Amino acid sequence: MAASPQLVLQSLGNKTERYVFLDLYRALIVLFMLEGHVLRELIVPSLHATQFFAWHEIFHGISGPGFLFSSGFTFAIAAQRKWQQAIVLNKKFFQRLWRILLLIFIGYGLHVPYLSLSKTLAQATSMQWSNFLAFDALQCIAVGLLIVRLSLFFFKQERPFIIFIAVLLLIFVYTAPYCWILPIHTIPLWLTSILNGVTGSPFPLFPYVGFLFAGVLTAWLFLREAQSGNAVRYIRSMLFVGTGILFAGFLLDALPFQTYPVYDYWHTSPNFFLIRLGILLLMLGSLWHIEKFLSFHNLLQTRGTHWFIVLGIESLFVYIAHLVVLCGWTINAEANLRWWFGGKCSFAAALLISAAVILAMIPMALFWNYLKKNHLIVARGISWWMGFCIAWSFLFHPY
């Protein structure tokens, strides 16, 4: 008797195995993010028109999609390891929903105008409200994870779930140009900020959640092939497909006609989506081979690679910490890098500051990872205490 899709999926992978190439991938994305965010914020505005900056934006532009893609990949791994918890209503199911909602709270919390609800309601300007409601990477990841988790719970079988996610991927990517020209004056600001970037959202659902769906599909197929002992063949195919998608994006964009009423290459172009997805697939496949090489030579646990792997493991921590250092928050609105150096630096100066930020993030990530591994109760206590203090101050302090 053939096994049901659930039982086949449940048997995939090793429950204790860690996919180090995914940590390496996230670490590389973190480095792209840190360098790119610092350079973009600090260089003189006139430098944005240079060819160097244009090429820089192509590669820096994969950091956000890279986090979305890895989140989808990680979801697929977690779902196949704990299949029963993903398809039934139980305590673990609701705990995962809470973690998703927490990402949304953190995402909006990083943009709150004042650490006081009453002051925000009374004094926040329209620009501040627009910045607060802007949909960033964390919110986009959270909503994408909510979609795939609820979809998996609804379908409860592998094939319809995968088909549905593939259809959603096409819809979010190829309808994005139309979504970005919706009449925003007829749609509430909060909803517009979620759907498109017209009001300033860096990562609206259209088209960016498509990267998360692509990560789910890529991981699902990878785990299938790994179960059959064909992981090497699949990774080689991934490199081939990534190269094909990359060149297809460039070739389609070079065609002398367009099918959309408004063509915004940097924000909504399906061709630019293909280019970035191709780059991500090439990165992931290459890092899989690098992991095998490092593992073969017993180099994965050395000091030279450990910090890099931890940077990938603690990517969420680094994301939040670097935003506070670079852009500031309510507690350091005038004591951050953007306040001191924003729009004043040359490329060389901005790159030096980027290196300094990276060097500062590494020990912070190592320390936080050490706490989580060796003193989990302390790490959780710090997280909950900080969350409680911030929530209490926001809800009850008038300022």
C-alpha positions as CSV (number, residue, x, y, z in Angstrom):
1,M,0.0,0.0,0.0
2,A,1.3,3.4,-0.9
3,A,2.0,5.7,2.0
4,S,-0.3,8.7,2.3
5,P,1.2,12.1,1.4
6,Q,1.3,13.0,5.1
7,L,3.3,9.9,6.1
8,V,5.7,10.2,3.2
9,L,6.3,13.9,4.1
10,Q,6.7,13.1,7.8
11,S,9.5,10.7,7.0
12,L,11.6,13.2,5.1
13,G,14.9,14.4,6.5
14,N,16.6,13.8,9.8
15,K,15.0,15.5,12.8
16,T,18.4,16.3,14.3
17,E,20.0,17.4,11.1
18,R,20.7,21.1,10.6
19,Y,20.9,22.5,7.1
20,V,24.1,24.5,7.6
21,F,24.0,25.7,4.0
22,L,20.8,27.6,4.8
23,D,22.6,29.3,7.8
24,L,25.5,30.2,5.4
25,Y,23.0,31.6,3.0
26,R,21.2,33.7,5.6
27,A,24.6,35.0,6.9
28,L,25.5,36.1,3.4
29,I,22.2,37.9,3.1
30,V,22.8,39.6,6.5
31,L,26.1,40.9,5.2
32,F,24.5,42.2,2.0
33,M,21.8,43.8,4.2
34,L,24.2,45.5,6.6
35,E,26.4,46.9,3.9
36,G,23.6,48.0,1.7
37,H,21.5,49.6,4.4
38,V,24.4,51.6,5.7
39,L,25.6,52.8,2.3
40,R,22.1,53.7,1.1
41,E,21.4,55.8,4.2
42,L,24.8,57.6,4.5
43,I,26.0,58.5,1.0
44,V,25.6,61.9,-0.6
45,P,22.2,61.9,-2.5
46,S,23.9,62.8,-5.8
47,L,25.8,59.5,-5.7
48,H,22.5,57.7,-6.2
49,A,22.6,58.6,-9.9
50,T,25.9,56.8,-10.5
51,Q,26.3,53.5,-12.3
52,F,28.1,52.0,-9.3
53,F,25.0,52.7,-7.2
54,A,22.7,51.1,-9.8
55,W,24.7,47.9,-9.8
56,H,25.0,48.0,-6.0
57,E,21.2,48.2,-5.8
58,I,20.8,45.0,-7.8
59,F,22.9,43.0,-5.4
60,H,21.7,44.9,-2.3
61,G,18.2,44.4,-3.6
62,I,18.4,40.7,-2.9
63,S,18.7,41.0,0.9
64,G,15.0,41.5,1.6
65,P,13.9,38.9,-0.9
66,G,16.6,36.7,0.5
67,F,15.2,36.8,4.0
68,L,11.7,36.1,2.6
69,F,13.0,33.2,0.5
70,S,14.9,31.7,3.5
71,S,11.8,32.1,5.7
72,G,9.8,30.0,3.2
73,F,12.5,27.4,3.0
74,T,12.7,27.1,6.8
75,F,8.9,26.8,7.0
76,A,9.0,23.8,4.6
77,I,11.7,22.1,6.7
78,A,9.8,22.7,9.9
79,A,6.5,21.5,8.4
80,Q,7.9,18.2,7.1
81,R,9.5,17.5,10.5
82,K,6.4,18.2,12.5
83,W,3.6,17.4,10.1
84,Q,0.9,16.4,12.6
85,Q,1.4,19.7,14.5
86,A,0.9,21.6,11.2
87,I,-2.4,20.1,10.2
88,V,-4.3,19.8,13.5
89,L,-5.5,22.4,16.0
90,N,-3.4,22.0,19.1
91,K,-1.2,24.0,21.5
92,K,1.8,24.0,19.2
93,F,-0.3,25.2,16.3
94,F,-1.4,28.3,18.2
95,Q,2.1,28.9,19.6
96,R,3.3,29.2,16.0
97,L,0.5,31.6,15.1
98,W,1.5,33.7,18.1
99,R,5.1,33.8,16.9
100,I,3.8,35.0,13.5
101,L,1.7,37.7,15.1
102,L,4.8,38.7,17.2
103,L,6.7,39.4,14.0
104,I,4.0,41.7,12.9
105,F,4.0,43.6,16.3
106,I,7.8,43.9,16.1
107,G,7.7,45.1,12.5
108,Y,5.2,47.9,13.3
109,G,6.9,48.6,16.7
110,L,10.2,49.5,14.9
111,H,8.3,52.3,13.1
112,V,6.2,53.7,16.0
113,P,6.6,57.5,16.2
114,Y,6.6,57.8,20.0
115,L,6.9,55.3,22.8
116,S,3.5,56.4,24.0
117,L,0.1,55.5,22.5
118,S,-1.5,58.7,23.7
119,K,1.2,60.9,22.3
120,T,1.2,59.0,19.0
121,L,-2.6,59.5,18.7
122,A,-2.4,63.1,19.6
123,Q,0.7,64.4,17.8
124,A,1.7,62.0,15.0
125,T,1.8,63.7,11.6
126,S,0.5,62.2,8.4
127,M,4.1,61.4,7.4
128,Q,4.7,59.6,10.7
129,W,1.5,57.6,10.3
130,S,2.6,56.6,6.8
131,N,6.0,55.5,8.1
132,F,4.4,53.6,10.9
133,L,2.0,51.7,8.6
134,A,4.7,51.0,6.0
135,F,5.0,47.3,5.4
136,D,8.5,46.1,6.0
137,A,10.3,42.8,5.7
138,L,9.1,41.4,9.1
139,Q,5.5,42.1,8.4
140,C,5.8,40.6,4.9
141,I,7.4,37.5,6.2
142,A,4.8,37.2,8.9
143,V,1.8,37.5,6.6
144,G,3.5,35.1,4.1
145,L,4.0,32.5,6.9
146,L,0.4,33.0,8.0
147,I,-0.8,32.3,4.5
148,V,1.3,29.1,4.0
149,R,0.5,27.8,7.5
150,L,-3.2,28.3,7.2
151,S,-3.1,26.8,3.6
152,L,-1.3,23.7,4.9
153,F,-3.8,23.4,7.7
154,F,-6.7,23.7,5.2
155,F,-5.5,21.3,2.5
156,K,-3.8,18.8,4.9
157,Q,-2.2,17.1,1.9
158,E,1.0,17.7,0.0
159,R,-0.1,18.0,-3.6
160,P,-3.0,20.5,-3.4
161,F,-1.0,22.6,-1.0
162,I,2.0,22.8,-3.3
163,I,-0.2,23.6,-6.3
164,F,-2.0,26.3,-4.4
165,I,1.3,27.9,-3.3
166,A,2.6,27.8,-6.9
167,V,-0.6,29.5,-8.1
168,L,-0.3,32.2,-5.4
169,L,3.3,32.8,-6.4
170,L,2.3,33.5,-10.0
171,I,-0.6,35.7,-8.9
172,F,1.4,37.9,-6.5
173,V,4.3,38.3,-9.0
174,Y,2.4,38.9,-12.3
175,T,-0.4,41.1,-10.9
176,A,1.9,43.4,-8.9
177,P,2.1,46.0,-11.7
178,Y,-1.7,46.4,-11.6
179,C,-1.8,46.4,-7.8
180,W,0.6,49.3,-7.7
181,I,-1.7,51.5,-9.8
182,L,-4.8,51.0,-7.7
183,P,-6.6,54.3,-6.8
184,I,-5.1,54.8,-3.4
185,H,-7.5,57.6,-2.4
186,T,-10.3,55.0,-2.3
187,I,-8.4,52.5,-0.1
188,P,-7.5,52.9,3.6
189,L,-3.8,53.8,4.1
190,W,-3.2,50.7,6.2
191,L,-4.4,48.4,3.4
192,T,-2.6,50.3,0.7
193,S,0.6,50.0,2.7
194,I,0.1,46.2,2.8
195,L,-0.7,45.7,-0.8
196,N,1.8,48.0,-2.6
197,G,4.6,50.5,-2.1
198,V,3.0,53.6,-3.4
199,T,2.8,55.1,0.1
200,G,6.3,54.1,1.0
201,S,6.2,50.4,2.1
202,P,9.6,48.8,1.4
203,F,8.2,45.3,1.2
204,P,4.5,45.1,0.3
205,L,2.9,41.8,-0.3
206,F,2.8,42.4,-4.1
207,P,5.3,41.1,-5.3
208,Y,7.6,40.4,-2.4
209,V,5.7,37.6,-0.7
210,G,6.3,35.7,-3.9
211,F,9.9,35.1,-2.7
212,L,8.6,33.4,0.4
213,F,6.3,31.2,-1.7
214,A,9.3,30.4,-3.9
215,G,11.3,29.4,-0.9
216,V,8.6,27.0,0.2
217,L,8.4,25.3,-3.2
218,T,12.2,25.1,-3.5
219,A,12.6,23.5,-0.1
220,W,9.7,21.1,-0.6
221,L,11.2,19.8,-3.8
222,F,14.6,19.6,-2.2
223,L,13.4,17.5,0.7
224,R,11.6,15.2,-1.7
225,E,14.8,14.6,-3.7
226,A,16.9,14.3,-0.5
227,Q,14.5,11.5,0.7
228,S,15.2,9.7,-2.6
229,G,19.0,10.2,-2.3
230,N,19.0,12.7,-5.2
231,A,20.0,15.8,-3.3
232,V,23.2,16.3,-5.4
233,R,21.2,16.1,-8.7
234,Y,18.6,18.5,-7.4
235,I,21.2,21.1,-6.3
236,R,22.8,20.9,-9.8
237,S,19.3,21.3,-11.3
238,M,18.8,24.3,-9.0
239,L,22.0,25.9,-10.3
240,F,20.9,25.3,-13.9
241,V,17.4,26.6,-13.3
242,G,18.7,29.6,-11.4
243,T,21.0,30.5,-14.3
244,G,18.1,30.1,-16.7
245,I,15.7,32.3,-14.7
246,L,18.4,35.0,-14.3
247,F,19.1,35.3,-18.0
248,A,15.3,35.0,-18.8
249,G,14.7,38.0,-16.6
250,F,17.3,40.1,-18.5
251,L,16.1,38.8,-22.0
252,L,12.4,39.4,-21.3
253,D,13.2,42.9,-20.0
254,A,15.1,43.7,-23.3
255,L,12.1,42.9,-25.5
256,P,10.9,46.0,-27.3
257,F,7.3,45.9,-25.9
258,Q,5.5,45.8,-22.6
259,T,2.3,44.3,-21.4
260,Y,1.6,46.5,-18.4
261,P,0.1,50.0,-18.5
262,V,2.8,51.2,-16.1
263,Y,6.2,49.5,-16.0
264,D,8.2,50.1,-12.8
265,Y,11.3,48.0,-13.2
266,W,12.7,48.4,-9.7
267,H,9.5,47.7,-7.8
268,T,7.0,45.7,-9.7
269,S,8.7,44.1,-12.8
270,P,8.2,40.4,-13.0
271,N,11.4,40.3,-14.9
272,F,13.3,41.9,-12.1
273,F,11.7,39.4,-9.8
274,L,13.0,36.6,-12.0
275,I,16.5,38.1,-11.9
276,R,16.6,38.2,-8.1
277,L,15.1,34.8,-7.7
278,G,17.8,33.4,-10.1
279,I,20.5,35.0,-8.0
280,L,19.0,33.5,-4.8
281,L,18.9,30.0,-6.3
282,L,22.5,30.3,-7.5
283,M,23.6,31.5,-4.1
284,L,21.8,28.7,-2.3
285,G,23.1,26.0,-4.6
286,S,26.6,27.3,-4.4
287,L,26.5,27.5,-0.6
288,W,25.3,23.9,-0.5
289,H,28.5,22.8,-2.3
290,I,30.5,25.1,0.0
291,E,29.0,23.4,3.1
292,K,29.9,20.0,1.7
293,F,33.5,21.2,1.1
294,L,33.8,22.6,4.6
295,S,32.3,19.6,6.2
296,F,34.6,17.2,4.3
297,H,37.6,19.2,5.6
298,N,36.2,19.5,9.1
299,L,36.1,23.3,8.9
300,L,32.5,24.0,9.9
301,Q,33.2,24.3,13.6
302,T,36.4,26.4,13.4
303,R,36.6,29.9,14.6
304,G,36.8,31.2,11.0
305,T,33.4,29.8,10.1
306,H,31.5,29.7,13.4
307,W,30.9,33.4,13.7
308,F,29.6,33.4,10.1
309,I,27.2,30.6,10.7
310,V,25.9,32.3,13.9
311,L,25.3,35.5,12.0
312,G,22.9,33.5,9.8
313,I,21.3,31.8,12.8
314,E,20.7,35.1,14.6
315,S,19.6,37.0,11.5
316,L,16.4,38.3,13.1
317,F,18.4,39.6,16.1
318,V,20.9,41.3,13.8
319,Y,18.1,42.8,11.7
320,I,16.5,44.5,14.6
321,A,19.7,45.6,16.3
322,H,21.2,47.2,13.2
323,L,18.1,49.1,12.5
324,V,18.2,50.7,16.0
325,V,21.9,51.6,15.5
326,L,21.5,52.8,11.9
327,C,18.1,54.5,11.8
328,G,17.4,55.0,15.5
329,W,14.2,54.3,17.4
330,T,12.1,56.4,19.8
331,I,14.8,56.0,22.5
332,N,17.7,57.2,20.2
333,A,16.0,59.3,17.6
334,E,18.9,61.7,17.6
335,A,21.7,59.3,18.5
336,N,22.1,57.0,15.5
337,L,24.2,56.8,12.3
338,R,21.6,58.3,10.0
339,W,21.2,61.4,12.3
340,W,25.0,61.9,12.4
341,F,26.1,61.0,8.9
342,G,23.0,60.6,6.8
343,G,23.5,62.0,3.2
344,K,27.1,63.2,4.0
345,C,29.4,60.4,3.1
346,S,31.4,59.3,0.1
347,F,31.3,55.7,-1.1
348,A,34.6,55.0,0.7
349,A,33.4,56.5,4.0
350,A,30.1,54.7,3.9
351,L,31.8,51.4,3.2
352,L,34.1,51.9,6.2
353,I,31.2,52.6,8.4
354,S,29.4,49.5,7.0
355,A,32.5,47.4,8.0
356,A,32.3,48.9,11.5
357,V,28.6,48.1,11.8
358,I,29.3,44.5,10.7
359,L,32.1,44.1,13.2
360,A,29.8,45.4,15.9
361,M,27.0,43.0,15.0
362,I,29.2,39.9,15.1
363,P,30.0,39.8,18.9
364,M,26.4,40.9,19.6
365,A,25.1,37.9,17.6
366,L,27.6,35.5,19.2
367,F,26.6,36.7,22.7
368,W,22.9,36.3,22.0
369,N,23.4,32.9,20.5
370,Y,25.5,31.9,23.5
371,L,22.7,32.9,25.9
372,K,20.1,31.0,23.9
373,K,22.1,27.9,23.8
374,N,23.5,27.8,27.3
375,H,21.1,30.0,29.3
376,L,17.8,29.7,27.5
377,I,15.7,30.8,30.6
378,V,17.8,34.0,30.9
379,A,17.5,34.8,27.2
380,R,13.7,34.3,27.3
381,G,13.5,36.3,30.4
382,I,15.4,39.2,28.8
383,S,13.1,39.0,25.7
384,W,9.9,39.0,27.8
385,W,11.1,41.7,30.1
386,M,12.0,44.0,27.3
387,G,8.7,43.3,25.6
388,F,6.8,44.0,28.7
389,C,8.6,47.2,29.5
390,I,8.1,48.5,25.9
391,A,4.4,47.5,25.8
392,W,3.8,49.1,29.3
393,S,5.5,52.3,28.3
394,F,3.7,52.5,25.0
395,L,0.2,51.9,26.5
396,F,0.4,53.8,29.8
397,H,3.0,56.6,29.6
398,P,1.6,59.9,28.4
399,Y,5.0,61.6,27.7
